[in-house]
Amino acid sequence: MRNVTRASAAVGLVVAAWFASAPVLRAQADPLIGHWILDLTRSTYEPGPPPRSEKRVYQAFGGVGRGIKGTFDRVDSVGKKVTITFSAMYDGKDYKYNGPDADTIALTHPDPYTLDATLKRNGHVVQRTHSVISPDGQTRTQTVTGTNVQGQRINNVVVLERRSPST
């Protein structure tokens, strides 16, 4: 009887540990979540110039698979540091966007490897971004169209590589 009680307790602990860790494991499995760094050699910016560098961090927001929080640390073409932040659900509704090109962002997540974003300024669409994660989860390719804060038409292909949090 004592062995049955111990076995039941061990099974209970394993099940409890699995339930406690399941959200973390699902977040780690989400290919959108993570640390990314701009690969300037594979990116194109029209009309340009490109930023000098950019690091991005994407975290789960509002529950795993329901939304994303983004923080971008960019050094623009003239060396000015710019930080962009947002927290948005994948429901296509407008959420606050703190960045130079827009004041709201709306996201949809049609499949695990795709994210579509619409940026608006004063209620008008200014940019659309279509992001695709490679099958191996290591490359994020974003096609960005619309206008920048200066009103210029843009057509950018931005390639980011997954990095560990320390790089």
C-alpha positions in Angstrom: 0.0 0.0 0.0 2.8 2.4 0.9 4.4 1.8 -2.6 1.1 2.7 -4.3 0.8 5.9 -2.3 4.4 6.9 -3.2 3.8 6.1 -6.9 0.6 8.1 -6.8 2.4 11.0 -5.2 5.2 10.8 -7.8 2.7 10.8 -10.7 0.9 13.7 -9.1 4.2 15.7 -8.9 5.1 14.9 -12.6 1.6 16.0 -13.7 1.7 19.2 -11.7 5.2 20.0 -13.0 4.0 19.4 -16.6 1.0 21.8 -16.2 3.2 24.4 -14.6 5.8 24.3 -17.4 3.4 23.9 -20.3 3.0 27.6 -21.0 6.7 28.1 -20.9 7.3 25.2 -23.3 4.6 26.5 -25.7 6.1 30.0 -25.6 9.5 28.6 -26.5 8.0 26.6 -29.3 6.3 29.7 -30.8 8.6 30.6 -33.7 7.6 34.3 -33.5 8.9 34.7 -29.9 12.6 35.4 -29.3 15.5 37.7 -29.8 16.3 38.8 -33.4 19.1 40.9 -35.0 19.0 42.8 -38.3 21.0 41.2 -41.1 21.9 44.3 -43.2 23.7 42.2 -45.9 20.5 40.4 -46.8 18.0 43.3 -46.3 17.0 45.9 -48.8 15.6 49.4 -48.0 13.9 51.4 -50.8 14.4 54.3 -50.8 16.9 53.9 -47.9 19.1 54.5 -46.2 18.9 51.5 -43.9 19.4 51.7 -40.1 22.9 51.0 -38.8 21.6 48.2 -36.6 18.5 46.8 -34.9 17.8 44.3 -32.2 14.3 43.0 -31.5 12.8 41.1 -28.7 9.3 39.5 -29.1 7.6 38.1 -26.0 4.2 36.4 -25.5 1.5 38.8 -24.5 -2.1 38.2 -23.3 -1.5 34.5 -23.0 0.6 32.2 -25.1 -0.5 32.3 -28.8 -2.9 35.2 -28.2 -0.6 38.2 -28.7 2.9 39.6 -28.8 5.0 42.3 -27.1 7.7 43.9 -29.2 10.7 46.0 -28.2 13.0 47.2 -31.0 16.3 48.9 -30.3 17.4 50.6 -33.5 20.3 52.8 -34.4 19.1 54.8 -37.4 21.2 55.8 -40.5 22.6 58.9 -38.8 23.4 57.2 -35.5 20.4 58.2 -33.5 19.1 55.5 -31.0 15.4 54.8 -31.5 13.3 52.4 -29.3 10.0 51.1 -30.6 7.5 49.3 -28.3 4.0 47.7 -28.6 1.8 45.1 -27.0 -0.9 43.7 -29.2 -3.3 40.8 -29.5 -3.6 38.8 -32.8 -7.2 39.9 -33.3 -6.8 42.6 -36.0 -7.7 45.4 -33.6 -5.7 48.6 -33.1 -3.2 48.8 -30.2 -0.9 51.5 -29.1 2.4 51.6 -31.0 5.3 53.7 -29.7 7.5 54.5 -32.7 8.3 57.1 -35.3 6.2 55.8 -38.2 2.8 55.1 -36.5 0.7 55.4 -33.4 -1.2 52.1 -33.6 -0.6 48.5 -34.8 -3.1 45.8 -35.7 -1.9 42.2 -35.9 -3.1 38.9 -37.4 -1.4 35.6 -37.1 -2.8 33.3 -39.9 -0.4 30.4 -39.1 2.4 29.7 -36.6 5.1 31.0 -39.0 3.3 34.2 -40.3 2.5 37.5 -38.8 0.8 40.4 -40.6 0.9 43.9 -39.1 -0.9 47.1 -40.1 0.5 50.4 -38.8 -1.6 53.5 -38.7 -0.9 57.2 -38.0 -3.9 59.3 -37.0 -6.3 56.5 -38.1 -4.8 56.2 -41.6 -2.9 53.1 -42.7 0.8 54.0 -43.3 2.5 50.6 -43.5 1.8 46.9 -43.9 4.3 44.3 -42.9 4.1 40.6 -43.8 6.5 38.5 -41.7 7.5 34.9 -42.3 9.6 32.7 -40.1 11.8 30.1 -41.9 10.9 26.4 -41.4 14.0 26.0 -39.2 12.9 29.0 -37.1 16.2 30.9 -37.5 15.3 33.6 -40.0 12.5 36.2 -40.1 11.8 37.9 -43.4 9.6 40.9 -43.4 8.2 42.7 -46.4 7.3 46.3 -45.5 5.3 48.5 -47.8 3.7 51.9 -47.4 5.1 55.3 -46.4 7.6 56.4 -43.8 7.3 59.3 -41.4 8.8 61.6 -44.1 5.9 60.6 -46.4 8.2 58.7 -48.8 7.0 55.4 -50.4 8.9 52.5 -49.0 9.3 48.9 -50.1 11.7 47.2 -47.7 12.7 43.5 -47.3 14.0 43.2 -43.7 15.9 40.0 -42.8 16.4 39.2 -39.1 18.4 36.3 -37.6 17.4 34.6 -34.3 19.9 35.2 -31.5 20.4 34.1 -28.0 19.3 36.7 -25.4 22.9 37.6 -24.6 23.8 38.7 -28.1 
